[in-house]
Amino acid sequence: MSPAITLAANEASEHRPLIITLFSLFVLATLAITVWAGRQTKDAADFYAGGRQFSAFQNGLAVSGDYMSAASFLGIAGAIALFGYDGFLYSIGFLVAWLVALLLVAEPLRNSGRYTMGDVLAYRMRQRPVRTAAGTSTIVVSIFYLLAQMAGAGVLVSLLLGITSDAGKILIVALVGVLMIIYVSIGGMKGTTWVQMVKAVLLIGGTILITFLVLLKFNFNISDLLGTAADNSGKGKAFLEPGLQYGATATTKIDFISLGIALVLGTAGLPHILIRFYTVPNAKAARKSVNWAIGIIGGFYLMTIALGFGAAALISQDEIIASNPSGNTAAPLLALHLGGVDSAWGAILLATISAVAFATILAVVAGLTLASSSSFAHDIYANVIRKGQATEKEEVRAARLATIGIGAVSILLGALARDLNVAGLVALAFAVAASANLPTILYSLFWKRFTTQGALWSIYGGLIVATGLVLFSPVVSGDPKAMFPDVDFAWFPLKNPGIISIPFGFLMGWLGTVLSKEEPDADKYAELEVRSLTGTGAH
């Protein structure tokens, strides 16, 4: 452990009562919100969609809270601190992705569905097979995304509490899992939305504070900041130019293209983002909420320049890597250095920023768990297993039980992924979402000929290829930073499968449709088209 990290741990140790108090205050406040919201949750519409009572601004804030995850705050800051320009590509991709969501998905999805993505896909298809596929895809994508949040929680709290043992880190991951199960099972969408709004305000406030302090350190001269970061990184001018992470070989260049495609197309297929469009009263509010989200998220991603390059300028690369090999603790360490490594102010800033990051993780895992448990209960349990005969009470109970199961799986996998860069993990979730969900959503909304077989081939094809390529990639084995670094069964050279799996998902949707003997229901498509464009008959 480097001297600065040891000092950080010592500072955290000396001010542990403050740290524990800040963490406890946030957890208690959000639990109070959750209990309050739980009392307002009367039926399935309340549990799944918050009663459709949130305004465009409230939903935009909640969408921002859902989207600005541990990957945004911890992973991107770490990626920029270690790889400069190439790390900032995550910020660009995450932001540009919102244009796809706004222009193609937000309004028609809000008009066409009720609670889940499966509602839209099953509107003109055979209900049971399509809902089963949609539910399966939602759960797989959500679990990929949950891995990143769990990994972020483990490294963050470990830094603060001085926990170095693997058992201690796994215990932290388990604690986050238990909290998210409580949030979702008690509060439903209402509780989760309010927690996300509070978290978004805290995260933006914390990021503005750190950005201001970084710029103050360099007299608000961004050129000085970037120059110092380049010098301190040991990479010189290369730190500010493309190619440090993705330009060394032909493989890494292709990996960069793959990452870019996954980031830009993934948002419009993320289940926990899609279900947010159902919490507003109408399509106009859904569209406005995306506009608010773009503004809030855009401001945040601009500030990641100060977070990442500030960490590179003020902290040595060795110190960042010694704390976490993937750079996930760069932002909290930056807060410590800005306040003074040996000062009480430094410890207070470290504790505050870490508490904000912890709030970020808890809010996002709650949104992800709600999306996957809702899809299981509404699509698989109510419409497939019970064939539409389940009461609302039974459906909500199934969602709460699914929350426990999904939480348990996330804890197990999160413990294995604790040393991976969280931005990279989230990029995998984006790739899987863009491969399985996006082609099926776009074909369903805009292709008259699309059939049930096309939908199934698209979802399962994209899902199987994306997850299969990840399983045999350097993310899982054959790399010092892999989930299983001591074994090597990786034959796929790229760390992100998007360049292969996303076109494959679109191809399978087309191929399944043209080879299908099923005649598409023209009347149903006409109904869906009118409904998606005008909102007529929308819930």
VOFI-346752 format. One record per residue (C-alpha): x negated, y negated, z negated. Coordinates in pm, 1 decimal, m for minus. Layout:
// VOFI-346752
[[X; Y; Z]];
...
END
This chain:
// VOFI-346752
[[0.0; 0.0; 0.0]];
[[m145.9; m339.0; 99.9]];
[[m217.1; m609.7; m161.8]];
[[72.2; m827.9; m39.9]];
[[316.7; m537.5; m54.9]];
[[191.8; m444.6; m399.6]];
[[234.2; m807.6; m499.3]];
[[582.1; m812.0; m346.6]];
[[672.6; m505.4; m548.6]];
[[526.4; m665.7; m861.9]];
[[717.8; m988.3; m803.5]];
[[1033.8; m787.8; m749.3]];
[[957.4; m593.5; m1065.3]];
[[910.9; m910.7; m1274.7]];
[[1238.0; m1054.7; m1146.0]];
[[1428.1; m728.6; m1126.8]];
[[1711.7; m857.2; m1351.7]];
[[1773.1; m1138.0; m1098.5]];
[[1762.2; m894.7; m806.3]];
[[1998.4; m647.9; m971.5]];
[[2231.4; m934.5; m1070.1]];
[[2252.8; m1064.6; m710.7]];
[[2314.8; m718.0; m570.3]];
[[2571.1; m641.5; m840.2]];
[[2754.1; m972.1; m786.2]];
[[2797.9; m903.5; m416.8]];
[[2904.9; m542.7; m467.7]];
[[3153.4; m642.5; m742.0]];
[[3292.5; m931.9; m534.0]];
[[3343.3; m710.9; m228.8]];
[[3497.1; m434.2; m439.0]];
[[3741.0; m691.9; m583.3]];
[[3833.2; m800.6; m228.1]];
[[3876.9; m436.0; m130.2]];
[[4107.7; m359.2; m424.3]];
[[4311.4; m673.3; m351.8]];
[[4341.1; m580.3; 16.5]];
[[4429.2; m221.6; m77.6]];
[[4732.8; m351.1; m264.7]];
[[4844.0; m537.7; 49.5]];
[[4808.8; m224.7; 265.2]];
[[5161.3; m85.1; 296.2]];
[[5164.5; 109.5; 624.1]];
[[4952.0; 236.2; 914.0]];
[[4951.5; m105.1; 1089.5]];
[[4799.7; m258.5; 774.5]];
[[4539.8; 19.0; 736.1]];
[[4432.8; 30.9; 1103.1]];
[[4486.6; m328.3; 1220.3]];
[[4518.9; m542.4; 904.8]];
[[4884.8; m607.6; 989.9]];
[[4768.2; m803.1; 1299.9]];
[[4768.9; m1114.7; 1081.7]];
[[4418.1; m1255.3; 1133.1]];
[[4363.0; m1576.9; 1329.1]];
[[4122.4; m1603.5; 1623.7]];
[[3859.8; m1778.6; 1408.7]];
[[3893.6; m1527.2; 1123.5]];
[[3863.9; m1236.6; 1366.0]];
[[3571.3; m1404.0; 1546.3]];
[[3394.2; m1436.8; 1211.9]];
[[3473.9; m1074.7; 1125.8]];
[[3359.1; m954.5; 1470.6]];
[[3032.5; m1144.1; 1410.9]];
[[3003.1; m978.3; 1070.6]];
[[3063.7; m638.9; 1230.7]];
[[2812.8; m700.0; 1509.8]];
[[2525.3; m871.9; 1324.9]];
[[2407.4; m553.7; 1163.4]];
[[2088.7; m438.8; 993.1]];
[[1951.6; m403.2; 1347.4]];
[[2001.9; m774.7; 1406.0]];
[[1864.5; m901.6; 1077.6]];
[[1598.3; m644.6; 987.8]];
[[1523.0; m453.9; 1308.4]];
[[1493.9; m745.1; 1552.2]];
[[1285.3; m952.8; 1309.0]];
[[1054.6; m652.5; 1268.5]];
[[1037.9; m582.8; 1643.3]];
[[944.9; m948.3; 1717.6]];
[[692.0; m955.6; 1432.5]];
[[514.7; m649.0; 1574.9]];
[[564.9; m687.5; 1951.6]];
[[637.2; m1057.7; 2011.4]];
[[816.1; m1126.5; 2340.3]];
[[920.2; m764.5; 2391.7]];
[[1085.9; m758.1; 2048.0]];
[[1294.9; m1065.0; 2136.1]];
[[1449.2; m871.6; 2426.8]];
[[1682.6; m705.8; 2173.8]];
[[1829.6; m1048.3; 2087.1]];
[[1889.7; m1133.1; 2453.0]];
[[2050.7; m797.0; 2528.9]];
[[2278.4; m798.9; 2224.2]];
[[2403.5; m1150.0; 2313.6]];
[[2450.3; m1106.4; 2690.6]];
[[2653.4; m791.4; 2618.2]];
[[2936.0; m1010.3; 2488.1]];
[[3003.0; m1147.6; 2835.5]];
[[3091.0; m795.0; 2952.8]];
[[3321.0; m751.0; 2651.2]];
[[3486.8; m1089.7; 2709.1]];
[[3534.3; m1068.2; 3086.0]];
[[3629.1; m702.6; 3126.1]];
[[3757.3; m550.7; 2804.4]];
[[3886.2; m776.7; 2522.2]];
[[4218.9; m899.5; 2660.4]];
[[4336.4; m590.7; 2856.2]];
[[4240.0; m362.6; 2568.0]];
[[4437.4; m570.7; 2315.9]];
[[4740.6; m564.1; 2546.1]];
[[4724.3; m194.1; 2628.8]];
[[4650.3; m23.6; 2297.0]];
[[4785.9; m4.1; 1947.9]];
[[4515.0; 103.3; 1701.8]];
[[4231.9; 286.2; 1882.1]];
[[4051.2; 324.6; 2214.2]];
[[4237.4; 655.4; 2255.7]];
[[4569.0; 465.2; 2282.5]];
[[4447.8; 294.5; 2600.8]];
[[4297.8; 606.1; 2758.6]];
[[4603.0; 821.2; 2683.1]];
[[4855.5; 567.5; 2815.2]];
[[4871.8; 721.5; 3163.4]];
[[4687.2; 1050.7; 3100.2]];
[[4772.4; 1377.6; 2927.8]];
[[4776.6; 1285.9; 2559.4]];
[[4613.5; 1575.0; 2377.3]];
[[4292.0; 1638.0; 2576.9]];
[[4219.6; 1267.4; 2627.2]];
[[4279.5; 1174.1; 2262.8]];
[[4058.0; 1463.8; 2149.7]];
[[3779.1; 1338.8; 2378.1]];
[[3822.8; 975.2; 2267.1]];
[[3819.6; 1073.6; 1899.8]];
[[3508.8; 1288.6; 1943.5]];
[[3323.9; 1011.8; 2128.1]];
[[3421.6; 749.4; 1868.8]];
[[3290.5; 961.7; 1581.7]];
[[2959.8; 1043.8; 1758.2]];
[[2890.5; 678.5; 1854.1]];
[[2980.6; 556.8; 1503.7]];
[[2746.9; 809.6; 1341.4]];
[[2457.4; 699.7; 1567.1]];
[[2522.8; 339.3; 1460.1]];
[[2558.6; 437.4; 1095.0]];
[[2210.7; 593.4; 1104.2]];
[[2059.4; 250.2; 1163.1]];
[[2245.8; 89.8; 872.9]];
[[2150.1; 370.7; 634.4]];
[[1784.9; 348.4; 739.2]];
[[1793.5; m28.1; 679.4]];
[[1946.6; 14.1; 334.2]];
[[1682.6; 265.6; 231.9]];
[[1380.3; 51.4; 319.8]];
[[1534.1; m270.0; 187.5]];
[[1625.3; m154.8; m161.1]];
[[1305.6; 50.5; m183.8]];
[[1102.2; m267.0; m130.1]];
[[1296.4; m460.0; m391.6]];
[[1303.1; m197.0; m661.5]];
[[952.9; m67.2; m594.1]];
[[1078.6; 280.5; m500.6]];
[[818.5; 472.1; m301.8]];
[[936.6; 831.5; m336.6]];
[[1141.3; 995.2; m62.2]];
[[1391.4; 1116.7; m322.9]];
[[1449.0; 758.0; m440.5]];
[[1507.5; 634.6; m83.4]];
[[1752.0; 917.3; m16.8]];
[[1938.4; 825.6; m337.1]];
[[1976.3; 466.9; m208.8]];
[[2115.6; 594.9; 122.2]];
[[2364.0; 806.4; m76.1]];
[[2468.9; 501.5; m282.3]];
[[2543.4; 300.1; 32.5]];
[[2744.3; 594.7; 167.2]];
[[2954.7; 613.8; m149.5]];
[[3023.3; 238.0; m143.0]];
[[3135.4; 247.8; 219.7]];
[[3370.8; 537.6; 147.6]];
[[3527.7; 330.2; m133.7]];
[[3562.2; 18.8; 86.0]];
[[3737.1; 198.1; 370.9]];
[[3953.5; 443.6; 179.2]];
[[4087.9; 173.1; m54.7]];
[[4089.2; m146.0; 155.0]];
[[4148.2; m25.4; 510.9]];
[[4117.6; m286.0; 786.0]];
[[4229.0; m577.5; 564.3]];
[[3961.5; m513.6; 303.6]];
[[3694.9; m441.0; 564.5]];
[[3776.6; m760.0; 760.3]];
[[3750.5; m985.5; 454.8]];
[[3422.2; m821.6; 351.4]];
[[3288.4; m881.2; 704.5]];
[[3392.7; m1246.6; 697.2]];
[[3218.3; m1305.6; 362.7]];
[[2910.9; m1122.0; 486.9]];
[[2897.3; m1324.8; 812.7]];
[[2898.1; m1651.9; 618.0]];
[[2623.7; m1524.7; 384.0]];
[[2409.7; m1394.2; 671.5]];
[[2435.0; m1712.6; 877.6]];
[[2362.0; m1922.0; 565.2]];
[[2059.5; m1710.0; 472.7]];
[[1925.4; m1715.5; 828.7]];
[[1965.0; m2095.2; 854.2]];
[[1772.6; m2133.0; 526.3]];
[[1482.2; m1912.1; 640.6]];
[[1475.2; m2077.8; 985.7]];
[[1459.9; m2423.2; 824.6]];
[[1177.0; m2317.9; 589.4]];
[[976.7; m2159.7; 874.5]];
[[1012.7; m2468.3; 1096.1]];
[[929.7; m2693.4; 799.4]];
[[607.4; m2496.5; 752.2]];
[[509.4; m2585.6; 1110.9]];
[[647.1; m2944.4; 1103.6]];
[[931.1; m2836.5; 1334.3]];
[[680.6; m2772.6; 1614.1]];
[[786.6; m2446.7; 1780.5]];
[[472.6; m2444.9; 1996.2]];
[[256.4; m2437.6; 1680.5]];
[[471.1; m2158.1; 1537.8]];
[[433.5; m1942.3; 1849.3]];
[[61.3; m2018.1; 1880.4]];
[[m7.1; m1925.3; 1517.3]];
[[200.0; m1608.4; 1554.4]];
[[0.3; m1506.7; 1862.4]];
[[m332.6; m1571.3; 1686.7]];
[[m232.3; m1401.3; 1361.8]];
[[m96.8; m1095.6; 1544.8]];
[[m443.3; m1013.6; 1677.8]];
[[m295.8; m977.5; 2028.5]];
[[m355.4; m1334.7; 2148.2]];
[[m160.4; m1458.2; 2452.9]];
[[m31.3; m1106.3; 2520.4]];
[[192.7; m1143.2; 2212.6]];
[[393.4; m1413.8; 2391.5]];
[[412.8; m1235.7; 2725.9]];
[[613.9; m935.9; 2850.2]];
[[457.3; m593.4; 2832.1]];
[[312.7; m550.9; 2483.5]];
[[560.5; m275.0; 2396.8]];
[[713.8; m194.0; 2734.9]];
[[444.6; m274.1; 2992.1]];
[[155.6; m38.8; 2927.9]];
[[267.5; 245.7; 3155.9]];
[[531.6; 320.2; 3418.7]];
[[723.6; 518.1; 3154.2]];
[[744.5; 226.0; 2910.1]];
[[854.3; m6.9; 3191.4]];
[[1137.3; 231.0; 3279.8]];
[[1216.5; 258.4; 2907.0]];
[[1255.8; m120.6; 2898.2]];
[[1502.2; m116.7; 3190.3]];
[[1689.9; 165.7; 3018.8]];
[[1706.3; m32.2; 2695.0]];
[[1830.2; m344.4; 2875.4]];
[[2110.0; m157.4; 3054.6]];
[[2219.4; 8.4; 2727.9]];
[[2224.1; m318.9; 2532.9]];
[[2417.6; m515.5; 2795.9]];
[[2680.9; m247.7; 2865.5]];
[[2705.2; m90.0; 2519.6]];
[[2903.5; m355.2; 2328.8]];
[[3214.1; m313.3; 2545.8]];
[[3222.3; 56.2; 2449.8]];
[[3153.0; 31.6; 2075.6]];
[[3457.6; 167.7; 1885.3]];
[[3416.0; m51.1; 1575.2]];
[[3410.2; m363.2; 1795.8]];
[[3701.7; m249.0; 2015.5]];
[[3937.4; m191.7; 1721.0]];
[[3879.3; m550.7; 1604.8]];
[[4083.2; m673.9; 1903.9]];
[[4393.6; m513.1; 1748.9]];
[[4378.4; m722.5; 1428.3]];
[[4500.7; m1042.0; 1599.7]];
[[4863.8; m1114.6; 1691.1]];
[[4818.2; m1139.5; 2069.9]];
[[4578.1; m1122.2; 2364.4]];
[[4511.8; m1496.9; 2366.0]];
[[4385.8; m1472.5; 2008.1]];
[[4172.1; m1170.6; 2106.4]];
[[4009.1; m1374.5; 2383.0]];
[[3956.4; m1674.3; 2154.0]];
[[3808.8; m1454.4; 1882.7]];
[[3546.9; m1329.3; 2132.0]];
[[3464.1; m1692.8; 2217.4]];
[[3412.4; m1767.3; 1846.9]];
[[3201.8; m1452.9; 1811.2]];
[[2979.3; m1550.3; 2107.8]];
[[2914.0; m1893.3; 1951.7]];
[[2834.8; m1757.2; 1604.4]];
[[2628.9; m1461.9; 1729.4]];
[[2444.8; m1677.9; 1985.6]];
[[2334.4; m1921.3; 1713.6]];
[[2217.9; m1632.4; 1498.8]];
[[2012.7; m1466.9; 1773.1]];
[[1840.1; m1796.1; 1853.5]];
[[1730.3; m1808.6; 1489.9]];
[[1576.6; m1460.1; 1513.7]];
[[1291.8; m1638.2; 1699.0]];
[[1204.0; m1812.3; 1371.6]];
[[1249.0; m1492.2; 1168.8]];
[[1031.2; m1271.1; 1388.4]];
[[761.1; m1513.6; 1498.6]];
[[758.2; m1669.9; 1150.4]];
[[680.0; m1327.7; 1002.2]];
[[408.0; m1273.1; 1264.4]];
[[256.1; m1616.2; 1189.3]];
[[259.3; m1595.0; 808.3]];
[[206.8; m1222.5; 737.9]];
[[m63.7; m994.5; 876.1]];
[[38.3; m703.9; 1100.0]];
[[m120.6; m459.6; 854.8]];
[[95.8; m586.9; 568.8]];
[[417.0; m558.7; 773.3]];
[[332.9; m204.9; 889.1]];
[[220.6; m98.2; 539.2]];
[[561.5; m197.5; 400.8]];
[[749.4; m16.2; 677.8]];
[[593.8; 138.8; 991.3]];
[[871.5; 1.4; 1214.8]];
[[867.7; m350.9; 1068.0]];
[[1214.0; m332.0; 908.4]];
[[1103.6; m531.2; 599.6]];
[[949.5; m824.1; 792.0]];
[[1241.1; m1061.7; 715.8]];
[[1245.6; m1003.5; 334.6]];
[[864.7; m1027.0; 324.6]];
[[884.5; m1354.0; 519.1]];
[[1120.5; m1490.6; 253.6]];
[[868.1; m1393.2; m16.1]];
[[579.4; m1562.9; 165.1]];
[[780.0; m1878.5; 234.1]];
[[861.9; m1915.1; m134.7]];
[[513.4; m1819.0; m249.6]];
[[398.7; m1462.2; m307.8]];
[[297.7; m1533.4; m666.4]];
[[584.6; m1763.5; m759.0]];
[[929.5; m1727.3; m913.1]];
[[1073.8; m1917.8; m612.8]];
[[928.5; m1651.8; m381.2]];
[[1089.9; m1373.9; m582.3]];
[[1424.0; m1560.9; m586.1]];
[[1411.9; m1609.9; m208.1]];
[[1316.0; m1244.1; m157.0]];
[[1604.4; m1129.9; m377.9]];
[[1854.7; m1363.3; m207.9]];
[[1763.9; m1265.4; 148.9]];
[[1755.4; m897.2; 57.2]];
[[2097.1; m923.5; m107.9]];
[[2228.4; m1085.5; 212.9]];
[[2076.4; m803.2; 418.9]];
[[2232.5; m547.9; 184.6]];
[[2567.4; m725.6; 227.3]];
[[2517.6; m697.6; 602.7]];
[[2464.8; m324.0; 580.0]];
[[2765.7; m260.3; 354.7]];
[[3001.8; m462.1; 576.7]];
[[2888.9; m294.6; 899.3]];
[[2901.3; 61.0; 762.3]];
[[3255.2; m9.0; 641.2]];
[[3359.5; m120.3; 991.7]];
[[3197.2; 181.6; 1155.6]];
[[3350.1; 427.3; 912.4]];
[[3693.2; 269.3; 956.7]];
[[3667.5; 302.0; 1337.0]];
[[3572.9; 669.7; 1326.3]];
[[3816.6; 771.7; 1049.6]];
[[4100.1; 581.4; 1223.5]];
[[4027.8; 757.5; 1550.6]];
[[4021.8; 1097.3; 1380.2]];
[[4350.0; 1034.4; 1196.9]];
[[4540.3; 855.8; 1476.1]];
[[4407.9; 1035.8; 1784.8]];
[[4309.2; 1384.4; 1668.6]];
[[4519.8; 1451.9; 1356.6]];
[[4845.6; 1269.6; 1435.4]];
[[4863.9; 1315.5; 1813.6]];
[[4674.0; 1640.3; 1874.9]];
[[4698.0; 1856.6; 1561.9]];
[[5043.5; 1733.7; 1451.2]];
[[5163.9; 1659.0; 1809.6]];
[[5303.0; 1318.3; 1714.4]];
[[5506.8; 1453.9; 1421.0]];
[[5289.8; 1312.0; 1137.0]];
[[5437.0; 1038.4; 921.3]];
[[5245.7; 711.4; 872.6]];
[[5170.1; 813.5; 513.9]];
[[5019.8; 1145.8; 628.2]];
[[4818.4; 969.4; 896.9]];
[[4666.2; 719.3; 652.8]];
[[4587.3; 1001.3; 408.3]];
[[4407.4; 1188.6; 689.3]];
[[4207.1; 873.8; 764.9]];
[[4098.2; 846.8; 402.2]];
[[3990.0; 1212.1; 393.0]];
[[3802.8; 1167.1; 723.7]];
[[3620.9; 872.1; 567.2]];
[[3473.5; 1105.4; 303.5]];
[[3359.8; 1357.9; 565.8]];
[[3203.5; 1096.7; 795.0]];
[[3037.0; 932.9; 493.8]];
[[2877.8; 1264.5; 393.9]];
[[2739.5; 1326.9; 745.8]];
[[2604.0; 970.4; 761.3]];
[[2425.0; 1007.9; 427.4]];
[[2259.3; 1330.4; 544.5]];
[[2142.3; 1191.8; 881.4]];
[[2052.7; 849.4; 735.4]];
[[1812.0; 1017.9; 495.4]];
[[1630.2; 1173.4; 795.8]];
[[1617.1; 844.1; 991.0]];
[[1489.0; 624.4; 707.8]];
[[1152.1; 541.4; 872.8]];
[[1278.4; 456.7; 1224.9]];
[[1319.4; 99.0; 1350.9]];
[[1684.7; 12.0; 1300.3]];
[[1708.7; m197.1; 1619.3]];
[[1593.3; 104.1; 1820.2]];
[[1848.2; 327.3; 1648.2]];
[[2131.0; 86.4; 1726.5]];
[[2016.2; 74.0; 2089.3]];
[[2076.1; 451.3; 2100.3]];
[[2434.4; 397.3; 1979.0]];
[[2479.1; 137.4; 2254.5]];
[[2351.1; 386.1; 2514.1]];
[[2591.0; 659.3; 2399.8]];
[[2885.5; 412.3; 2391.0]];
[[2804.8; 279.4; 2738.8]];
[[2766.7; 635.1; 2875.7]];
[[3083.5; 791.7; 2732.4]];
[[3332.5; 513.7; 2652.0]];
[[3275.0; 225.7; 2892.8]];
[[3317.4; 417.3; 3222.6]];
[[3640.7; 575.2; 3097.5]];
[[3783.3; 243.7; 2970.4]];
[[3704.8; 59.0; 3296.5]];
[[3834.4; 339.6; 3518.8]];
[[4154.6; 364.5; 3310.0]];
[[4221.7; m8.1; 3328.0]];
[[4120.3; m79.6; 3688.1]];
[[4128.5; 241.7; 3900.9]];
[[4472.1; 351.5; 4013.6]];
[[4358.0; 701.2; 4115.8]];
[[4185.7; 788.6; 3788.0]];
[[4306.2; 1118.0; 3637.8]];
[[4291.5; 1309.2; 3310.4]];
[[4015.6; 1534.2; 3447.5]];
[[3813.9; 1224.6; 3542.8]];
[[3853.2; 1085.8; 3190.5]];
[[3742.7; 1411.8; 3028.4]];
[[3443.6; 1456.5; 3260.5]];
[[3342.7; 1094.4; 3204.2]];
[[3362.1; 1103.2; 2822.8]];
[[3215.0; 1448.3; 2766.4]];
[[2962.1; 1416.3; 3049.8]];
[[2827.4; 1083.0; 2927.7]];
[[2836.6; 1196.4; 2564.4]];
[[2657.5; 1528.7; 2620.1]];
[[2387.6; 1388.0; 2847.5]];
[[2319.7; 1080.9; 2627.3]];
[[2301.2; 1275.6; 2299.2]];
[[2111.3; 1562.6; 2464.3]];
[[1844.0; 1330.8; 2604.1]];
[[1810.0; 1157.0; 2266.4]];
[[1768.3; 1496.0; 2095.6]];
[[1476.9; 1583.2; 2325.6]];
[[1320.9; 1236.0; 2322.0]];
[[1030.0; 1088.5; 2119.6]];
[[1290.4; 937.0; 1882.6]];
[[1355.8; 1281.8; 1730.2]];
[[1020.2; 1462.9; 1763.9]];
[[668.8; 1442.9; 1902.0]];
[[591.3; 1090.8; 1776.0]];
[[446.5; 963.6; 1444.4]];
[[759.9; 748.7; 1395.6]];
[[1008.0; 1019.3; 1499.6]];
[[1273.5; 1175.2; 1273.6]];
[[1067.8; 1496.5; 1271.4]];
[[708.0; 1376.9; 1327.8]];
[[548.0; 1714.0; 1249.8]];
[[715.9; 1905.9; 1532.9]];
[[730.6; 1841.5; 1906.1]];
[[1018.1; 1958.1; 2125.0]];
[[1045.0; 1630.8; 2322.6]];
[[1043.7; 1675.0; 2700.7]];
[[1240.6; 1358.3; 2792.8]];
[[980.8; 1075.7; 2796.8]];
[[1209.3; 772.9; 2734.9]];
[[1319.9; 649.1; 2392.8]];
[[1651.3; 524.2; 2533.5]];
[[1856.0; 745.0; 2770.8]];
[[2072.6; 465.7; 2918.0]];
[[1915.8; 455.2; 3265.1]];
[[2015.3; 820.5; 3319.2]];
[[2322.1; 872.6; 3098.5]];
[[2520.8; 555.3; 3186.3]];
[[2526.1; 610.6; 3567.2]];
[[2593.3; 979.4; 3493.3]];
[[2904.6; 886.1; 3287.1]];
[[3038.7; 672.6; 3575.6]];
[[2951.1; 944.6; 3830.5]];
[[3129.4; 1216.8; 3630.3]];
[[3441.7; 1001.4; 3597.4]];
[[3451.2; 953.0; 3974.1]];
[[3364.8; 1316.8; 4052.4]];
[[3620.5; 1457.0; 3806.4]];
[[3889.0; 1240.5; 3964.5]];
[[3816.6; 1317.5; 4331.1]];
[[3793.3; 1692.7; 4257.1]];
[[4112.0; 1690.4; 4049.9]];
[[4430.0; 1844.5; 4191.1]];
[[4636.7; 1630.4; 3955.8]];
[[4840.7; 1352.0; 4110.9]];
[[4796.8; 1026.6; 3914.7]];
[[5119.4; 869.3; 3785.3]];
[[5152.3; 554.7; 3998.0]];
[[5439.8; 419.1; 3790.6]];
[[5244.6; 457.4; 3466.1]];
[[4945.5; 279.2; 3619.3]];
[[5171.5; m5.1; 3738.0]];
[[5308.8; m34.6; 3381.8]];
[[4956.2; m35.7; 3235.9]];
[[4838.0; m295.2; 3488.2]];
[[5123.3; m534.0; 3408.8]];
[[5085.4; m477.9; 3036.9]];
[[4706.1; m519.6; 3032.6]];
[[4717.9; m842.8; 3235.9]];
[[5027.2; m1007.9; 3087.2]];
[[5070.6; m858.0; 2739.7]];
[[5431.0; m755.7; 2815.0]];
[[5527.7; m482.2; 2570.4]];
[[5205.3; m513.9; 2368.8]];
[[5223.5; m433.6; 1996.5]];
END
